[in-house]
Amino acid sequence: MAWVAFDICLLSIFFLITLEKGHTTEKDTRVMDATAPGDIIIGGIFPIHEDVDKKNSFAPQPQSCIRFDERGLTKALAMINAIEVMNKSPLLTAVNITLGYRILDSCSDTSTALRATADFMQQADCYTESNTSTCGQPVMTVIGGSSSEISIAIARQLTLQMIPQISYSSTAVILSDKSRFPAFMRTVPNDIHQTAAMVSLLSTYKWNWVGIITTDGDYGRSALDHFVTQASEKGICVAFKSILPQSVTSQDTYSAIKDTATIIINNPKVQVIVSFTRPNHMKYLYQELKEQTLRAGQTMESMRRVWVASDSWSSTSSVEGNLTLRDIGQVVGFTFKSGDSSSFGEYLSRLEAAGHEYTRNNPFLQEFFRQLNVNNGFGDTELVSEAVTMLREQTNPDVIFSIEMSVSAIAKAVASACRSRDCKTPGKMQPWEMLETLKMQELILGGKSYKFDSRGDLNLGYDVTMWWSDRGTIRIHNVVAEYHIHTNNFTHINHSTTQQFQDLRNITSKCTKSCIPGEFKKTSEGQHTCCYECINCTENYYSNKTDMDQCLSCDINREWSAEGSSSCTPKVMIFFSWQDSFAVVLLTFSALGILLALMVSALFLHQRETPVVKAAGGPLSQVILFSLVISYISAVLFVGRPNSLQCKARQVLFGISFTMCVSCILVKTLQILLAFQLNPELQVVLRRIFQPYVIVSICVALQVVTCICWLVIKSPFNEIIRQPTTLLEECHEGSYLAFGVMLGYIALLAFVCFICAFKGRKLPQFYNEAKFITFSMLLYLISWMLFVPVYVTTSGVYLSAVEMVVILISNYGILCCHFFPKCYIILFKKEQNTLSAFRKNLYEYSTKTLDSVSVSGSSMSEKQSRSQHLTSALSLSVPTASPFKPAVVTHCRDGTSCASFQKGSAPIHFFRRRSSI
């Protein structure tokens, strides 16, 4: 019961001090602190209360702290435990130095923290005066504050005397500026790394449409600026920004929280919100979100979001209030690296076992016990046990580890500095000397080595935690990944919630649906770059990733793409291939033509002494058949992938071979024309200069010269024509003028043949070729007349096939018209393939012709002249020993004309009766 009386006494003193606040001055106010003696005193500033009672007063007096915060007490106890552990370590026992402490409450208020700092500095000022006998031990180093706002304020003050300051959780980037804060150090990374880690997380999960909430002040605004800058570099857009006032209780704060909740509800596409706020701000924001959601008649699912929590509240489970994670959504927190906190756990166990013994020099712990006892009415044992249980729940391993590192760094510096100097006498060692030693120390904690960088930071990286619910209890310290500052990447940890962390990929937070491959983003003027419309890539352009800003161009020389393509398609090389069904048909006809020409040649060679073969030209027919074979072969060269040699050979072979063929036919038609149209005297003269082989040679030679000039000046070559989706490989004729001259020359010969053959078409039927020559040449001329416009106006893989078809038509026209009728007579009408049958046919034709002359009433002299002229003409159709050796025309004894047909050396006379007048 002595303890209860003691508590009542303390409580009475506390109330008396509060009631007399109007009668006291700042100088008389006693500062509540937790202390322990030592050779080196370490100061500590912790937020053991959440706020101060701000009342309108012009008097410069301290304000009362309100709302006791167990988390702040836990941090102060962690410092006490770390100091006790270091005092027992060989590091300090070796130099016979002990550490003491003096811990003050900042009450989460900058002004209060500055008063605490002034109290620390008062002892240091005492040793600058002459009389130091009444001075207490100076504070050599300060651990704190908690928030960047407070750390910045007290750092400016401590810099005046260069008292080292080590913060365990202040992360504002500005504090790394040694020109302004030379005495500031910290055991956590600065916020530029935290915002980079957050941006990396958002980028990893492809969240580019996010909101951001911060608490006003240096910490919040610095984090906001750096986050926005880094996010924009990664293509992440901030849909809205909300800055909440620092004070939790002011009317402005409530209004700001209400507005923020409205903005969140009105932006359903923003499924990810980054928060750098205080824990209480998040607690009230969640509550406001719930109320607005229910008032709008929506389900609680509509308020779910992914909350990316900064270190300021990621380890505070109390923010959910009366909500659950099912209502809030997912919370991904960034916390400082944590270590082995078993030492602090043992300290709390000793505290529970010792009971009130540990509260003698710790008024903060006493206040905690009193408040707990007033609210619940526990007994002594139950009170201590319940208090320790609450402290365990409020323990953040990362903060404990950071505070232990701070104390470890100070102990290492003290041990290093006190090996060669007096540290026990107050005032012998100055704070700035401690600062110099601190910056050179290398810490070893938990088997790992750490060292402050040139800016006084320990860049350890971050642990990524994910809140999860276990039977209604929210677990907030489940580390699912580690963020490495130097490599800017994450390492996943094998944990039960890791899969849940990876499942966040299923959540979409975008202003606009992602543009799939084949589309690109088109941003409207005045909009965020993350708000856009998706437009299909045009032809020959593609996009192979999502949300590309522009389409990429295909290499149109080798590739193509349709509209809305995600890749380029290689252009297919096409040509008139051997596998093409049309090519197979044409090749079949070519092969058949070659076979037929060879068979006809063999048949004619076997029947070379018969009248039909001699009438067909004898040896000259073999030349025609040979040229047709070469022409068929040239047609084959129009199939397959062309090369330079093939392009040159196919036109030259066709031109020369077909010229030879038409030249031989021209000789035959000229022979008929000369015999039919000219008078006998002129025929005798022309026969002397009529040399068939010379004519054929000259005609062919002219074509050969044309082809040689063509090949030398500008010969055909293979080329690749780039079409929209294909690469057409074909032969370019080189000089189209030469190509036209070659074809025109053949056409000229064919036209002459046609005219000559047309005039001799009425000679005896069995052996007369004029009609067939007429038809074959007409077929040739028509087919090539159709070919020219088609060839000029079209292009494509079947252009070669067109020319090939025309060549085959020309070849088959000659083969069918010139040789097949004679083959029919040789094979099936053998009785007509005799000299007697020929004479009979000639006799009947001449009789019929002369009778028609008699009917016309001509004079005797005219009749006789026409008879002789007709006999001469008909004699040219008689098969002789030589195809170009004309028959000898003689006159019979009775004055009539007769034709002497030579067969060997014996002339055969065919008599024609005189026509009566």
Secondary structure, DSSP 8 states (H G I E B T S, - for coil): -HHHHHHHHHHHHHHHHHHTGGG--TTT----EEEE--SEEEEEEE--EEEE------S-----EEEE-HHHHHHHHHHHHHHHHHHTSHHHHTTT--EEEEEEE-TT-HHHHHHHHHHHHHHHHHTTSS--TT----EEEEE--SSHHHHHHHHHHHTTTT--EEESS---GGGG-TTT-TTEEESS--HHHHHHHHHHHHHHTT--EEEEEEESSHHHHHHHHHHHHHHHHTT-EEEEEEEE-S-SSSHHHHHHHHHHHHHHHT-TT--EEEEE--HHHHHHHHHHHHHHHHHTT--GGGG-EEEEE-TTTTT-GGGGTT--HHHHEEEEEEEE-----HHHHHHHHHHHHHGGGGGTT-HHHHHHHHHHHHHH---HHHHHHHHHHHHHHT--HHHHHHHHHHHHHHHHHHHHHTTSS--SSTTSS-HHHHHHHHHH-EEEETTEEEE--TTS-----EEEEE-EEETTEEE---EEEEEETTTTEEEE---TTHHHHHGGGG----SS----TTEEEE--TTS-TTS-EEEE--TTEE--STT-SS-EE--TTTEE--TTBSS-EE-EEE-S-TT-HHHHHHHHHHHHHHHHHHHHHHHHHHTTTSHHHHHTTTHHHHHHHHHHHHHHHHHHTTSSS--HHHHHHHHHHHHHHHHHHHHHHHHHHHHHHHHHHS-HHHHHHHHHH--HHHHHHHHHHHHHHHHHHHHHHH--EEEEEE-SSEEEEEEE-S-HHHHHHHHHHHHHHHHHHHHHHHHTTTS-TTT--HHHHHHHHHHHHHHHHHHHHHHHH--STTHHHHHHHHHHHHHHHHIIIIIHHHHHHHHH-GGGSSHHHHHHHHHHHHHHHHHHHHHTT--HHHHHHHHHHHHHHHHTTS--SSTTS--EEEE-TTS-EEEEEEETTEEEEEE------
